[in-house]
């Protein structure tokens, strides 16, 4: 993951947001998500840590190999890491439950 982060650090946010993944249904690989769309436990952690008072209502997600995700808030050019989510539990995808 560190090598991938170093590679991403060389890109603009616009370039990062343009990256796609998937076969025929191509999805954005890295993207913002409204905090109210992530799991309840994660929302409660944001409130407990008062991050909702510091950052906007959207959190950013980097997708890495498999189910690995890195979550945090963007402010300008800086990414503030909040969670490493190796099992994709902060915002599980619908297809995992079918």
MIVOTI-961585 format. One record per residue: residue number from 1; residue in one letter; chain; x, y, z of N, C-alpha, C in turn. Coordinates in steps of 0.05 Angstrom, whole numbers, plus 5000, padded with zeros to 4 digits. Example, Ala and Ser with C-alpha at 12.3 -4.5 7.8 and 13.67 -1.06 7.14 Angstrom:
REM MIVOTI-961585
@seq: 1&type: a&mol: A&n.u: 5264&n.v: 4886&n.w: 5156&ca.u: 5246&ca.v: 4910&ca.w: 5156&c.u: 5264&c.v: 4934&c.w: 5156 .
@seq: 2&type: s&mol: A&n.u: 5257&n.v: 4955&n.w: 5142&ca.u: 5273&ca.v: 4979&ca.w: 5143&c.u: 5258&c.v: 5001&c.w: 5157 .
END
This chain:
REM MIVOTI-961585
@seq: 1&type: x&mol: A&n.u: 5016&n.v: 4976&n.w: 5000&ca.u: 5000&ca.v: 5000&ca.w: 5000&c.u: 5017&c.v: 5025&c.w: 5000 .
@seq: 2&type: x&mol: A&n.u: 5040&n.v: 5025&n.w: 5014&ca.u: 5056&ca.v: 5049&ca.w: 5015&c.u: 5066&c.v: 5057&c.w: 4987 .
@seq: 3&type: x&mol: A&n.u: 5074&n.v: 5038&n.w: 4971&ca.u: 5083&ca.v: 5044&ca.w: 4944&c.u: 5060&c.v: 5057&c.w: 4928 .
@seq: 4&type: x&mol: A&n.u: 5036&n.v: 5046&n.w: 4931&ca.u: 5013&ca.v: 5057&ca.w: 4917&c.u: 5007&c.v: 5086&c.w: 4926 .
@seq: 5&type: x&mol: A&n.u: 5009&n.v: 5090&n.w: 4952&ca.u: 5005&ca.v: 5118&ca.w: 4962&c.u: 5026&c.v: 5137&c.w: 4951 .
@seq: 6&type: x&mol: A&n.u: 5051&n.v: 5128&n.w: 4949&ca.u: 5072&ca.v: 5145&ca.w: 4938&c.u: 5065&c.v: 5152&c.w: 4909 .
@seq: 7&type: x&mol: A&n.u: 5055&n.v: 5132&n.w: 4894&ca.u: 5048&ca.v: 5137&ca.w: 4866&c.u: 5024&c.v: 5156&c.w: 4864 .
@seq: 8&type: x&mol: A&n.u: 5005&n.v: 5153&n.w: 4881&ca.u: 4981&ca.v: 5171&ca.w: 4882&c.u: 4989&c.v: 5199&c.w: 4889 .
@seq: 9&type: x&mol: A&n.u: 5009&n.v: 5202&n.w: 4906&ca.u: 5018&ca.v: 5228&ca.w: 4915&c.u: 5029&c.v: 5245&c.w: 4892 .
@seq: 10&type: x&mol: A&n.u: 5037&n.v: 5232&n.w: 4871&ca.u: 5048&ca.v: 5247&ca.w: 4848&c.u: 5025&c.v: 5257&c.w: 4829 .
@seq: 11&type: x&mol: A&n.u: 5000&n.v: 5249&n.w: 4834&ca.u: 4978&ca.v: 5257&ca.w: 4818&c.u: 4962&c.v: 5280&c.w: 4829 .
@seq: 12&type: x&mol: A&n.u: 4946&n.v: 5293&n.w: 4813&ca.u: 4927&ca.v: 5313&ca.w: 4823&c.u: 4903&c.v: 5298&c.w: 4833 .
@seq: 13&type: x&mol: A&n.u: 4886&n.v: 5312&n.w: 4849&ca.u: 4861&ca.v: 5300&ca.w: 4858&c.u: 4844&c.v: 5293&c.w: 4834 .
@seq: 14&type: x&mol: A&n.u: 4844&n.v: 5309&n.w: 4814&ca.u: 4828&ca.v: 5304&ca.w: 4790&c.u: 4836&c.v: 5278&c.w: 4777 .
@seq: 15&type: x&mol: A&n.u: 4863&n.v: 5274&n.w: 4774&ca.u: 4873&ca.v: 5249&ca.w: 4762&c.u: 4865&c.v: 5225&c.w: 4779 .
@seq: 16&type: x&mol: A&n.u: 4867&n.v: 5228&n.w: 4805&ca.u: 4859&ca.v: 5206&ca.w: 4824&c.u: 4830&c.v: 5199&c.w: 4820 .
@seq: 17&type: x&mol: A&n.u: 4813&n.v: 5219&n.w: 4819&ca.u: 4784&ca.v: 5214&ca.w: 4816&c.u: 4777&c.v: 5202&c.w: 4789 .
@seq: 18&type: x&mol: A&n.u: 4793&n.v: 5205&n.w: 4769&ca.u: 4788&ca.v: 5194&ca.w: 4743&c.u: 4794&c.v: 5164&c.w: 4740 .
@seq: 19&type: x&mol: A&n.u: 4809&n.v: 5154&n.w: 4759&ca.u: 4817&ca.v: 5125&ca.w: 4758&c.u: 4792&c.v: 5108&c.w: 4760 .
@seq: 20&type: x&mol: A&n.u: 4791&n.v: 5087&n.w: 4744&ca.u: 4768&ca.v: 5069&ca.w: 4743&c.u: 4776&c.v: 5041&c.w: 4749 .
@seq: 21&type: x&mol: A&n.u: 4757&n.v: 5025&n.w: 4757&ca.u: 4761&ca.v: 4997&ca.w: 4762&c.u: 4737&c.v: 4981&c.w: 4752 .
@seq: 22&type: x&mol: A&n.u: 4740&n.v: 4955&n.w: 4749&ca.u: 4718&ca.v: 4938&ca.w: 4741&c.u: 4718&c.v: 4932&c.w: 4712 .
@seq: 23&type: x&mol: A&n.u: 4703&n.v: 4912&n.w: 4705&ca.u: 4701&ca.v: 4904&ca.w: 4677&c.u: 4682&c.v: 4921&c.w: 4661 .
@seq: 24&type: x&mol: A&n.u: 4660&n.v: 4910&n.w: 4653&ca.u: 4640&ca.v: 4925&ca.w: 4637&c.u: 4628&c.v: 4948&c.w: 4653 .
@seq: 25&type: x&mol: A&n.u: 4622&n.v: 4943&n.w: 4678&ca.u: 4612&ca.v: 4964&ca.w: 4696&c.u: 4635&c.v: 4978&c.w: 4709 .
@seq: 26&type: x&mol: A&n.u: 4645&n.v: 4998&n.w: 4697&ca.u: 4668&ca.v: 5012&ca.w: 4707&c.u: 4660&c.v: 5032&c.w: 4729 .
@seq: 27&type: x&mol: A&n.u: 4673&n.v: 5030&n.w: 4752&ca.u: 4666&ca.v: 5047&ca.w: 4774&c.u: 4691&c.v: 5064&c.w: 4781 .
@seq: 28&type: x&mol: A&n.u: 4686&n.v: 5086&n.w: 4794&ca.u: 4708&ca.v: 5103&ca.w: 4803&c.u: 4723&c.v: 5087&c.w: 4825 .
@seq: 29&type: x&mol: A&n.u: 4749&n.v: 5086&n.w: 4822&ca.u: 4765&ca.v: 5070&ca.w: 4841&c.u: 4767&c.v: 5085&c.w: 4868 .
@seq: 30&type: x&mol: A&n.u: 4771&n.v: 5111&n.w: 4867&ca.u: 4774&ca.v: 5127&ca.w: 4891&c.u: 4753&c.v: 5149&c.w: 4890 .
@seq: 31&type: x&mol: A&n.u: 4739&n.v: 5155&n.w: 4911&ca.u: 4718&ca.v: 5175&ca.w: 4910&c.u: 4708&c.v: 5185&c.w: 4937 .
@seq: 32&type: x&mol: A&n.u: 4695&n.v: 5208&n.w: 4936&ca.u: 4681&ca.v: 5218&ca.w: 4960&c.u: 4656&c.v: 5202&c.w: 4965 .
@seq: 33&type: x&mol: A&n.u: 4647&n.v: 5203&n.w: 4990&ca.u: 4622&ca.v: 5190&ca.w: 4997&c.u: 4610&c.v: 5205&c.w: 5020 .
@seq: 34&type: x&mol: A&n.u: 4584&n.v: 5210&n.w: 5020&ca.u: 4571&ca.v: 5224&ca.w: 5043&c.u: 4575&c.v: 5207&c.w: 5068 .
@seq: 35&type: x&mol: A&n.u: 4581&n.v: 5220&n.w: 5090&ca.u: 4586&ca.v: 5206&ca.w: 5115&c.u: 4561&c.v: 5190&c.w: 5123 .
@seq: 36&type: x&mol: A&n.u: 4537&n.v: 5201&n.w: 5116&ca.u: 4513&ca.v: 5187&ca.w: 5124&c.u: 4508&c.v: 5161&c.w: 5109 .
@seq: 37&type: x&mol: A&n.u: 4525&n.v: 5154&n.w: 5090&ca.u: 4523&ca.v: 5130&ca.w: 5074&c.u: 4541&c.v: 5107&c.w: 5084 .
@seq: 38&type: x&mol: A&n.u: 4559&n.v: 5114&n.w: 5103&ca.u: 4577&ca.v: 5094&ca.w: 5114&c.u: 4564&c.v: 5080&c.w: 5138 .
@seq: 39&type: x&mol: A&n.u: 4576&n.v: 5059&n.w: 5149&ca.u: 4563&ca.v: 5044&ca.w: 5170&c.u: 4560&c.v: 5061&c.w: 5196 .
@seq: 40&type: x&mol: A&n.u: 4541&n.v: 5054&n.w: 5212&ca.u: 4534&ca.v: 5069&ca.w: 5236&c.u: 4558&c.v: 5072&c.w: 5255 .
@seq: 41&type: x&mol: A&n.u: 4573&n.v: 5050&n.w: 5258&ca.u: 4596&ca.v: 5051&ca.w: 5276&c.u: 4616&c.v: 5072&c.w: 5267 .
@seq: 42&type: x&mol: A&n.u: 4621&n.v: 5073&n.w: 5241&ca.u: 4640&ca.v: 5093&ca.w: 5231&c.u: 4629&c.v: 5121&c.w: 5235 .
@seq: 43&type: x&mol: A&n.u: 4603&n.v: 5125&n.w: 5230&ca.u: 4591&ca.v: 5152&ca.w: 5235&c.u: 4594&c.v: 5160&c.w: 5264 .
@seq: 44&type: x&mol: A&n.u: 4590&n.v: 5141&n.w: 5282&ca.u: 4592&ca.v: 5147&ca.w: 5311&c.u: 4621&c.v: 5154&c.w: 5318 .
@seq: 45&type: x&mol: A&n.u: 4640&n.v: 5140&n.w: 5306&ca.u: 4668&ca.v: 5146&ca.w: 5311&c.u: 4676&c.v: 5174&c.w: 5302 .
@seq: 46&type: x&mol: A&n.u: 4666&n.v: 5182&n.w: 5279&ca.u: 4670&ca.v: 5209&ca.w: 5269&c.u: 4660&c.v: 5230&c.w: 5288 .
@seq: 47&type: x&mol: A&n.u: 4635&n.v: 5225&n.w: 5298&ca.u: 4623&ca.v: 5244&ca.w: 5318&c.u: 4639&c.v: 5244&c.w: 5344 .
@seq: 48&type: x&mol: A&n.u: 4646&n.v: 5220&n.w: 5354&ca.u: 4661&ca.v: 5218&ca.w: 5379&c.u: 4687&c.v: 5233&c.w: 5378 .
@seq: 49&type: x&mol: A&n.u: 4700&n.v: 5231&n.w: 5355&ca.u: 4726&ca.v: 5244&ca.w: 5351&c.u: 4724&c.v: 5273&c.w: 5342 .
@seq: 50&type: x&mol: A&n.u: 4698&n.v: 5282&n.w: 5340&ca.u: 4692&ca.v: 5310&ca.w: 5332&c.u: 4702&c.v: 5317&c.w: 5304 .
@seq: 51&type: x&mol: A&n.u: 4706&n.v: 5297&n.w: 5288&ca.u: 4715&ca.v: 5302&ca.w: 5260&c.u: 4693&c.v: 5316&c.w: 5244 .
@seq: 52&type: x&mol: A&n.u: 4668&n.v: 5312&n.w: 5252&ca.u: 4646&ca.v: 5325&ca.w: 5238&c.u: 4646&c.v: 5355&c.w: 5242 .
@seq: 53&type: x&mol: A&n.u: 4660&n.v: 5364&n.w: 5262&ca.u: 4662&ca.v: 5393&ca.w: 5267&c.u: 4685&c.v: 5405&c.w: 5252 .
@seq: 54&type: x&mol: A&n.u: 4703&n.v: 5389&n.w: 5243&ca.u: 4727&ca.v: 5398&ca.w: 5230&c.u: 4726&c.v: 5396&c.w: 5199 .
@seq: 55&type: x&mol: A&n.u: 4713&n.v: 5374&n.w: 5190&ca.u: 4713&ca.v: 5368&ca.w: 5161&c.u: 4685&c.v: 5370&c.w: 5150 .
@seq: 56&type: x&mol: A&n.u: 4684&n.v: 5370&n.w: 5123&ca.u: 4658&ca.v: 5370&ca.w: 5109&c.u: 4643&c.v: 5344&c.w: 5113 .
@seq: 57&type: x&mol: A&n.u: 4619&n.v: 5343&n.w: 5102&ca.u: 4602&ca.v: 5320&ca.w: 5106&c.u: 4609&c.v: 5296&c.w: 5087 .
@seq: 58&type: x&mol: A&n.u: 4629&n.v: 5299&n.w: 5070&ca.u: 4638&ca.v: 5277&ca.w: 5053&c.u: 4665&c.v: 5267&c.w: 5063 .
@seq: 59&type: x&mol: A&n.u: 4668&n.v: 5241&n.w: 5061&ca.u: 4693&ca.v: 5228&ca.w: 5068&c.u: 4704&c.v: 5215&c.w: 5042 .
@seq: 60&type: x&mol: A&n.u: 4730&n.v: 5213&n.w: 5040&ca.u: 4742&ca.v: 5202&ca.w: 5016&c.u: 4752&c.v: 5174&c.w: 5020 .
@seq: 61&type: x&mol: A&n.u: 4749&n.v: 5158&n.w: 4999&ca.u: 4757&ca.v: 5130&ca.w: 5001&c.u: 4776&c.v: 5123&c.w: 4979 .
@seq: 62&type: x&mol: A&n.u: 4799&n.v: 5112&n.w: 4987&ca.u: 4818&ca.v: 5100&ca.w: 4967&c.u: 4813&c.v: 5070&c.w: 4967 .
@seq: 63&type: x&mol: A&n.u: 4812&n.v: 5059&n.w: 4943&ca.u: 4809&ca.v: 5030&ca.w: 4940&c.u: 4837&c.v: 5018&c.w: 4933 .
@seq: 64&type: x&mol: A&n.u: 4844&n.v: 4998&n.w: 4948&ca.u: 4869&ca.v: 4983&ca.w: 4943&c.u: 4861&c.v: 4954&c.w: 4936 .
@seq: 65&type: x&mol: A&n.u: 4880&n.v: 4937&n.w: 4935&ca.u: 4876&ca.v: 4909&ca.w: 4927&c.u: 4853&c.v: 4896&c.w: 4942 .
@seq: 66&type: x&mol: A&n.u: 4837&n.v: 4881&n.w: 4928&ca.u: 4815&ca.v: 4866&ca.w: 4940&c.u: 4796&c.v: 4885&c.w: 4955 .
@seq: 67&type: x&mol: A&n.u: 4791&n.v: 4879&n.w: 4980&ca.u: 4772&ca.v: 4895&ca.w: 4995&c.u: 4785&c.v: 4917&c.w: 5012 .
@seq: 68&type: x&mol: A&n.u: 4810&n.v: 4921&n.w: 5009&ca.u: 4825&ca.v: 4940&ca.w: 5025&c.u: 4818&c.v: 4969&c.w: 5018 .
@seq: 69&type: x&mol: A&n.u: 4811&n.v: 4985&n.w: 5038&ca.u: 4804&ca.v: 5013&ca.w: 5034&c.u: 4819&c.v: 5030&c.w: 5054 .
@seq: 70&type: x&mol: A&n.u: 4824&n.v: 5055&n.w: 5046&ca.u: 4835&ca.v: 5075&ca.w: 5064&c.u: 4816&c.v: 5099&c.w: 5064 .
@seq: 71&type: x&mol: A&n.u: 4806&n.v: 5106&n.w: 5087&ca.u: 4786&ca.v: 5127&ca.w: 5090&c.u: 4798&c.v: 5152&c.w: 5103 .
@seq: 72&type: x&mol: A&n.u: 4788&n.v: 5175&n.w: 5095&ca.u: 4797&ca.v: 5199&ca.w: 5108&c.u: 4784&c.v: 5224&c.w: 5095 .
@seq: 73&type: x&mol: A&n.u: 4792&n.v: 5247&n.w: 5104&ca.u: 4780&ca.v: 5272&ca.w: 5095&c.u: 4801&c.v: 5287&c.w: 5079 .
@seq: 74&type: x&mol: A&n.u: 4791&n.v: 5300&n.w: 5058&ca.u: 4809&ca.v: 5318&ca.w: 5042&c.u: 4805&c.v: 5346&c.w: 5051 .
@seq: 75&type: x&mol: A&n.u: 4827&n.v: 5360&n.w: 5052&ca.u: 4826&ca.v: 5389&ca.w: 5056&c.u: 4848&c.v: 5400&c.w: 5038 .
@seq: 76&type: x&mol: A&n.u: 4839&n.v: 5414&n.w: 5017&ca.u: 4859&ca.v: 5424&ca.w: 4998&c.u: 4874&c.v: 5401&c.w: 4985 .
@seq: 77&type: x&mol: A&n.u: 4900&n.v: 5402&n.w: 4986&ca.u: 4916&ca.v: 5381&ca.w: 4974&c.u: 4923&c.v: 5359&c.w: 4994 .
@seq: 78&type: x&mol: A&n.u: 4914&n.v: 5361&n.w: 5019&ca.u: 4922&ca.v: 5343&ca.w: 5040&c.u: 4899&c.v: 5322&c.w: 5046 .
@seq: 79&type: x&mol: A&n.u: 4908&n.v: 5298&n.w: 5049&ca.u: 4890&ca.v: 5276&ca.w: 5056&c.u: 4895&c.v: 5269&c.w: 5086 .
@seq: 80&type: x&mol: A&n.u: 4874&n.v: 5271&n.w: 5102&ca.u: 4876&ca.v: 5265&ca.w: 5131&c.u: 4865&c.v: 5236&c.w: 5135 .
@seq: 81&type: x&mol: A&n.u: 4882&n.v: 5217&n.w: 5141&ca.u: 4874&ca.v: 5190&ca.w: 5144&c.u: 4858&c.v: 5186&c.w: 5170 .
@seq: 82&type: x&mol: A&n.u: 4836&n.v: 5172&n.w: 5167&ca.u: 4819&ca.v: 5166&ca.w: 5190&c.u: 4820&c.v: 5136&c.w: 5197 .
@seq: 83&type: x&mol: A&n.u: 4816&n.v: 5119&n.w: 5176&ca.u: 4816&ca.v: 5090&ca.w: 5181&c.u: 4830&c.v: 5075&c.w: 5159 .
@seq: 84&type: x&mol: A&n.u: 4843&n.v: 5053&n.w: 5166&ca.u: 4851&ca.v: 5033&ca.w: 5148&c.u: 4830&c.v: 5011&c.w: 5150 .
@seq: 85&type: x&mol: A&n.u: 4818&n.v: 5004&n.w: 5128&ca.u: 4795&ca.v: 4985&ca.w: 5128&c.u: 4802&c.v: 4961&c.w: 5111 .
@seq: 86&type: x&mol: A&n.u: 4817&n.v: 4942&n.w: 5121&ca.u: 4826&ca.v: 4920&ca.w: 5105&c.u: 4804&c.v: 4900&c.w: 5096 .
@seq: 87&type: x&mol: A&n.u: 4781&n.v: 4901&n.w: 5109&ca.u: 4760&ca.v: 4882&ca.w: 5103&c.u: 4735&c.v: 4895&c.w: 5091 .
@seq: 88&type: x&mol: A&n.u: 4737&n.v: 4920&n.w: 5083&ca.u: 4715&ca.v: 4934&ca.w: 5070&c.u: 4690&c.v: 4934&c.w: 5087 .
@seq: 89&type: x&mol: A&n.u: 4693&n.v: 4942&n.w: 5113&ca.u: 4670&ca.v: 4942&ca.w: 5131&c.u: 4659&c.v: 4970&c.w: 5136 .
@seq: 90&type: x&mol: A&n.u: 4674&n.v: 4991&n.w: 5130&ca.u: 4664&ca.v: 5018&ca.w: 5135&c.u: 4640&c.v: 5024&c.w: 5117 .
@seq: 91&type: x&mol: A&n.u: 4640&n.v: 5014&n.w: 5093&ca.u: 4618&ca.v: 5017&ca.w: 5075&c.u: 4616&c.v: 4992&c.w: 5057 .
@seq: 92&type: x&mol: A&n.u: 4605&n.v: 4970&n.w: 5068&ca.u: 4604&ca.v: 4945&ca.w: 5052&c.u: 4588&c.v: 4949&c.w: 5027 .
@seq: 93&type: x&mol: A&n.u: 4597&n.v: 4936&n.w: 5006&ca.u: 4582&ca.v: 4938&ca.w: 4981&c.u: 4557&c.v: 4920&c.w: 4982 .
@seq: 94&type: x&mol: A&n.u: 4537&n.v: 4927&n.w: 4966&ca.u: 4512&ca.v: 4912&ca.w: 4965&c.u: 4517&c.v: 4883&c.w: 4956 .
@seq: 95&type: x&mol: A&n.u: 4535&n.v: 4880&n.w: 4936&ca.u: 4539&ca.v: 4853&ca.w: 4925&c.u: 4551&c.v: 4833&c.w: 4944 .
@seq: 96&type: x&mol: A&n.u: 4563&n.v: 4843&n.w: 4966&ca.u: 4574&ca.v: 4825&ca.w: 4986&c.u: 4552&c.v: 4811&c.w: 5002 .
@seq: 97&type: x&mol: A&n.u: 4528&n.v: 4823&n.w: 5002&ca.u: 4506&ca.v: 4812&ca.w: 5018&c.u: 4486&c.v: 4796&c.w: 5002 .
@seq: 98&type: x&mol: A&n.u: 4492&n.v: 4791&n.w: 4976&ca.u: 4473&ca.v: 4776&ca.w: 4960&c.u: 4481&c.v: 4748&c.w: 4956 .
END
